[in-house]
Each structure stands twice: as structure tokens, then as C-alpha cells.
Amino acid sequence: MIRRWAHLAAAFIIANSLQAFNIFDRTLYGEWDGKPGDKLTQSLNMLMIAASLALLVTGARRQRSITKGTVLALGLAAFLLSSVVWSGNPQGTLRQGVIYLSAAIGAIGIASSLEADEFMRLVAAICGLAALSTLFLMVVSPGEVSNDFGFRGIFSQKNVLGEAMAMGALASLHGLRVGRQQKWANRLSLVLMMIVCFLSESMTSLLTIFMLCSVHAVGAAMRKGGIARIMGIMATLIAAPVAAFVAISPDFMLETIGKDPTLTGRTEIWSYVVPDIWQKPLLGWGYNAFWSMTNPAAIEIDDAVHWVVPQAHNGLLEILLQVGVVGAVFFLVLLARSIGLGLRCLRTSDKALAISTLSCCASIILTGISETVMLNGLEASTVVFFVTGLYCERALWLRQRRSAVTKPAANRYVMPRQVMTS
């Protein structure tokens, strides 16, 4: 009974983090620029806080020790929340800070209450259901699935949809790596999410899914050995310099795929954001405070680009803008630590988890080129990032514990028998 309850609570946290309930909110209350939270969103957020705390208590009974990952996740959430002291929008900072804290608590509770494969199955199932719901809505009410910014399905906008599909693809690929059962279900869900992501025309999410599938294919080839391993090594050797060239000269790649080299005006936003970062470089303007409709600096950027800008459209710039260099170091340490844990976890029996953790980190880096990442508690990649990192940490701890138990037994010295002589 407890296990079933934990699955339901985790499923709700994942679905709310995906913003999969947006369709109900906009159907009941409508939508407009600057819309505040309504009774539904407030109720969902309160339920998420309650579910997160309940999972944390349940997980604490199973896992009594406090890990470094737990301390860092809670420390980051506490730092974001504490920025209310210097925030230009205290109410917005407090509201979003509490949501981020509940997301961090929920991630800790999930990691200590469920197994890694169970969590990934839940993510794949919920994202697959969201994709099916989007296609169903497209048939019964075509006008509801799109707005002025593109195809969004049941979500608030196309980028949210794209990120949810990318995390669903990550979970489906994890299922293909670990399970001999339900392979066709994982393949079908992967194809389904690729189709929905293609409809959204979210190029960043499509590239992320392509990267995730490429990593999976190379990993599968390397495991098989023989000619497949040789082909996997060759693919890696080809992909590495291509990725380096794209990183150094992104304009060529963007023009090749038919995208505006300025990322639809995003690079223009960057030039306006940088001077505002230098105004408050150490601690930033406060979490979720800069893009307030009452902030003169944000209004000045809106007037300069002739549209309402909701974010800096770059992960690092947005972090620096909101929480400064101190916050950026905090996020970068967490990201580097997860990458390190994933690389170390590759040497354990949990290689599938290690690949999923590293893939999640890679998707965050890729998405961060043009979108905000890791700053929103109601964001698919945020919860997946925290949970996979905690799972890797636990896998390494269990390996170290087993090694500590078996090593003394292996090295135990046995006294030789004395030869009795008459």
C-alpha cells in the first residue's frame, strides 16, 4: 500500500513539474500576458508541496543518512528563496522560491522512496500520456493546440512541450537500456514523443532528442563488440570534431537547418541583458525578479526589441541575471558534480543509470544555449536532473559499502597450523 501511494505521489510531482495540467487551467480561467496564479494553480502547487513532504518523510524511513547531494539540493533551493531579501519583486521571489524548494524536496523524496528504473518508467509513462493527450486534443479541438508562438498541445507553450518530450525520450531510452520486457512500448513511446516534438517545431528539443538517441545508439554498439564496437568508435570520432565545430561556429549549423543565426532575435536580447548583469554581478536582481512587469530595466529591453521578453533565452545569462555569480557557481558545481557522479557510476553495474544521468546533463547544456535551464521548479529537466544525480550518488555509496564489507573478508589472515613433532 505504501509503495502504491509513493508511486502516485511521485507521478503527481512529475506531471506537475511537466506543467501537464496547463490545459485545465487555461480552459477554466483563460490566459493572458501577466496572468497571476489562480485557484487551480495554487491548489496544484499546494498539493505538490504536500506530496513532496510526504515522500521525503517516507524516504527518510528507508534511507536514514543525509547525502551530500541532498544537502546541495536543499542548499540551492534555500539560497534562491533567501534572495527575497534583495529581490526587486519579493512576492514573486517568495512564491517561486517555495515552488523550487518543494521540487527539490520532491526529488529527494522520490530518489529515497523509488528505485531508479521505477522513476524512469513513471517519467516515460506520464510524458507518453501527455503526448497522446496532445494528439487527441489536436483532433477534437485543433484551435486549442496552437497559439501565436506555435504548436503547444496541452502545455503552456511549445518550448515547455519540447522539453517534456525530450525528458520522456530520455526515460524511454533508459527503459530500452535496462529492460528486456516492454521494449516495443518504449520504442512506440519514443516515436510518439518525437512526432509531437516535431509538430512543435522546437528545434532545441529536436536536437536534444537526436543527441539522446545518438548516445544510446553508440552505447549499444560499444556493448555489442566486434564490428559494431568499431562503428561506434568511428561515430564518436566523427561526432566529436563536428560538435566542436558547431560550438565554435554555430551560425553555419543554424543556417544549414534553416534557423535564424540570431536564434530568432535571442542574441539581440543577450546584448541588452549583459549590462544589467554588470549592475548587480554578485547576487543578481533576485530569483524570478528581473522580468517583472514593474521593473524599469526589463521594460527598457521590451521597448528596445519591440516585444515582451520573458527571459534572457540563455541558461547562464539568466542565472547570472537572477542570482549573480554566487548563484551561477552554485549551479555549475551541481552540474559538474552530477557529471562526475555519472562518469564514476559508469564503472559500476548501474551503467544504464550513468548514461541517463550524463545524457540529462548534456541535454541541460544543449538547451541552455538558447533557453533558461535549472531555474524553474516546474520544469521537467530540473526534477530529472536532481533525481538522477541522487540515484548515482546512492549507487556509488552502495558499491563502496559492499567493497568495505567484502574486502576485510578477502584479506583476512589465517593462522597456519602448527606441526606437532614428537
HELIX and SHEET records of a PDB file:
HELIX    1   1 ILE A    2  SER A   17  1                                  16    
HELIX    2   2 ASN A   22  TYR A   29  1                                   8    
HELIX    3   3 LYS A   39  ARG A   62  1                                  24    
HELIX    4   4 LYS A   68  SER A   82  1                                  15    
HELIX    5   5 SER A   83  VAL A   85  5                                   3    
HELIX    6   6 PRO A   90  SER A  113  1                                  24    
HELIX    7   7 ALA A  116  VAL A  140  1                                  25    
HELIX    8   8 PRO A  142  GLU A  144  5                                   3    
HELIX    9   9 LYS A  158  VAL A  178  1                                  21    
HELIX   10  10 LYS A  183  SER A  200  1                                  18    
HELIX   11  11 MET A  203  LYS A  224  1                                  22    
HELIX   12  12 GLY A  226  ILE A  248  1                                  23    
HELIX   13  13 PRO A  250  THR A  256  1                                   7    
HELIX   14  14 ARG A  266  GLN A  279  1                                  14    
HELIX   15  15 PRO A  296  VAL A  305  1                                  10    
HELIX   16  16 GLY A  315  CYS A  345  1                                  31    
HELIX   17  17 LYS A  351  THR A  367  1                                  17    
HELIX   18  18 ALA A  380  ALA A  410  1                                  31    
SHEET    1   A 2 SER A 146  ASN A 147  0                                        
SHEET    2   A 2 GLY A 150  PHE A 151 -1                                        
END                                                                             
